[in-house]
Amino acid sequence: MDDNLDTKYLVPVKQVEKSIKLTPEAKAELQNIGMMDDKGKLKLKGVSPKMLKRMKLESVDCPVFQSELPFIQCYVCKNFHSRISGQVYCKGDPL
Ligand code: SF4
């Protein structure tokens, strides 16, 4: 990317019909960073319940983990830079 040196990948956000389950590791990480409570309820700062509902039905084909991941996992990923027009600006560092 020329306009953003931090960004290595532009990853399109896809719509899915059924939300992809977060892995136990992803849940533990979310709890670790205070974005999920003990009951497994997500608490993302600045994200309304309506947005959250929509985010649950989105996924990305992650170029770093080389698998399809729930967008929520991508959103809280260290490599997440921003999301513009349905594309994630991913720093692409090895994780
Ligand atoms: S921000 Fe993280 S989860 Fe999202 S595409 Fe990049 S490496 Fe994958």
Boltz pocket constraint, residues with backbone or C-beta under 6 A from the ligand:
constraints:
  - pocket:
      binder: B
      contacts: [[A, 11], [A, 60], [A, 61], [A, 62], [A, 63], [A, 64], [A, 65], [A, 69], [A, 73], [A, 74], [A, 75], [A, 77], [A, 78], [A, 79], [A, 80], [A, 81], [A, 88], [A, 89], [A, 90], [A, 91], [A, 92], [A, 93]]
      max_distance: 6.0
